Amino acid sequence: MRIAIIGAGVAGLTSAMLLRGSGHQVTVYERATELAEVGAGIQLGPNGVRVLRAAGLDAALRETCVATTSLEGRQWDTGELVYEMRYGDESQARYGAPYYVCHRAVLQNLLREQVGDDRIVLSREVVDITQDDSGVYITFADRSTATADLVIGADGIRSKVREIVSGYERPAYSGMSAFRGNIPAERVGAGDLGAAMVKWWGPVPTHHMVMYRLSDDSVNFVAVVPDEEWTSDSWVTPADPDDVRTRFAGFVEPVQSLLDGVDTVYRWALHDRDVERGWSNGRTVLVGDSCHAMLPFLAQGAVQAIESAAVLARCLSAVPDEVGLTEALKAYEETRFDRVAQVHATCRQHGLFSSATDPDFVDQLYHYDADTAPIDFGVTR
Ligand SMILES: Cc1cc2nc3c(=O)[nH]c(=O)nc-3n(C[C@H](O)[C@H](O)[C@H](O)COP(=O)(O)OP(=O)(O)OC[C@H]3O[C@@H](n4cnc5c(N)ncnc54)[C@H](O)[C@@H]3O)c2cc1C
């Protein structure tokens, strides 16, 4: 099939890698003029790593990522250890893959190399899509056009493709925003941090900070604060480092010395959207944040996008020999819906705070195998 993928984020590039691997003719259209990720880290739980390893990225991930040893939950004012989740060798033994963290640009580059730059077209912003029985017709902002047998909308939480497929609904503001930044490791005594992630729980659960080492030289932090309103038009704004220092004054070390070392900070308004049915319409289908944007408290948004991309690729590999395109797209949604709805709901209930101590939840989260999850092509929904 000729498949046009809209958006070169984790969802789009993973879909492109997997679909290309199964023989489809894939083109990724991205509105940005260059592929550059935000200067932030990303956690890749074992349920996502397993998919990437099976796609041939095992050695590359091992070389470029940090294998996290544990997640420690600590009190902001005393440093007391509230819980500890063991990853490291335990993750490999229990879930069949490590828990990795890396810079977002590292993951983007690995995926992009697999897809091939010749399959990625930059500076193409989709503004319209029409379709009939024989194809899908895409119009870009520069008036150029493209034709495909299938369009995959991997264009994020404010998806234009979603708007065209099922109508526009505003994403919901969570009442929280997140400061994000990276700092040279020597400024926080990264030796002490080792390869652990630490989550410092503030006076209220909506006020917390996660930090982890991205490499020998760099530590990443995400610092969440309650904010009743978000008044800026933009969802990402440059922030004043003094602002994050003030909001986290009183947190124990190494939080203070980390924030003292911060030069550049950005701030994200945290949004999500209800997970709703209707991921496909004719020859158009959604994947990733465009259909299941979630709050970041389980560090699973991109990982769920990887899982969805894997199931979508499996469903499409059955077309046309076993089933038609419509059935394949319905089976994809059916296979994924309950899974992402559960993860999404847990993020809204504030994720790991309540669930970290629930081994059943954690096992269910990380055991899920997108490469073997049963697919029922008989669904008629
Ligand atoms: C603070 C924070 C921390 C997070 N941490 C983690 C984590 O540790 N682990 C994790 O798994 N997830 C994490 N997430 C969630 C994760 O970032 C998202 O779920 C993931 O990036 C979604 O990927 P995507 O490819 O669906 O969308 P996006 O990354 O938004 O990519 C969409 C792409 O489509 C392009 N595009 C948009 N519109 C158009 C158009 N009209 N035409 C052409 N191109 C278009 C965009 O330019 C972009 O490149 C975090 C999120 C936040 C806010």
The ligand as a Gaussian input file, in Angstrom:
#p B3LYP/6-31G(d) Opt

LIG

0 1
 C        6.240000      17.129000      30.271000
 C        6.044000      15.863000      29.460000
 C        6.853000      14.753000      29.691000
 C        6.633000      13.568000      28.982000
 N        7.439000      12.482000      29.233000
 C        7.204000      11.310000      28.590000
 C        8.027000      10.165000      28.844000
 O        8.982000      10.237000      29.627000
 N        7.735000       9.002000      28.187000
 C        6.685000       8.902000      27.296000
 O        6.454000       7.817000      26.766000
 N        5.913000       9.979000      27.020000
 C        6.151000      11.177000      27.627000
 N        5.400000      12.278000      27.329000
 C        4.331000      12.152000      26.304000
 C        4.940000      12.209000      24.910000
 O        5.759000      13.346000      24.776000
 C        3.846000      12.239000      23.839000
 O        2.848000      11.296000      24.131000
 C        4.457000      11.881000      22.476000
 O        5.490000      12.785000      22.157000
 C        3.375000      11.915000      21.389000
 O        3.974000      11.595000      20.159000
 P        3.186000      11.820000      18.802000
 O        4.143000      11.407000      17.729000
 O        1.850000      11.213000      18.862000
 O        2.927000      13.408000      18.732000
 P        3.969000      14.605000      18.628000
 O        5.234000      14.300000      19.331000
 O        3.220000      15.832000      19.039000
 O        4.329000      14.686000      17.067000
 C        3.418000      15.221000      16.135000
 C        4.197000      15.669000      14.903000
 O        3.259000      16.056000      13.900000
 C        3.657000      17.296000      13.325000
 N        2.437000      17.943000      12.830000
 C        1.433000      18.481000      13.573000
 N        0.460000      18.982000      12.771000
 C        0.854000      18.747000      11.489000
 C        0.261000      19.024000      10.217000
 N       -0.931000      19.634000      10.098000
 N        0.942000      18.643000       9.105000
 C        2.154000      18.004000       9.200000
 N        2.763000      17.727000      10.394000
 C        2.117000      18.088000      11.519000
 C        4.325000      18.035000      14.485000
 O        5.196000      19.058000      14.015000
 C        5.069000      16.896000      15.166000
 O        6.344000      16.678000      14.621000
 C        5.608000      13.493000      28.002000
 C        4.822000      14.623000      27.735000
 C        5.042000      15.801000      28.449000
 C        4.179000      16.994000      28.143000

